Each structure stands twice: as structure tokens, then as C-alpha cells.
Amino acid sequence: IGKTMNKIRISQKLSLIGKTKKQIACIKGLGLRRIRDSKVIEATPENLGMINTVKHMVSVEQIKE
């Protein structure tokens, strides 16, 4: 209790055209909508798994708290 999750900023770098359904679902699940769109999310195991699936399509940076 009292432990806070780390936050990370993810930005979409590549288009979804020609990508697999799984990759498209992961990008949408992370809340990204278009190229150069970015979101700040919690670094949960679920989110990190989705990021790992599309790691070639997004850039990730740690946010210092």
C-alpha cells in the first residue's frame, strides 16, 4: 500500500496500415489514435505487454515523478 506505479509516455511513430489485427488492437488499447499522438500511462504489466507487441511502432520514455 502506498506504492505508486511508474508513469511512461508513449508516442506512435508508424502508421497502422498493413499491420496485424493484434498490433492494431494494442495501439488502440494504449489510447493512441494517429502518428505523433502520445499518451501518459501507468507502467502496468498489461500495458507493458501491449507496448512489447508494438515496440517497433512506438517510442517510450520514462517520466520522473
Buried (B, 14 or more C-beta within 10 A) or exposed (E): EEEEEEEBEBBBEBEBEEBEEEBEBBBEBBBBEEEEBBBEBEBEEEBBEBBEBBEEBBEEEEEEE
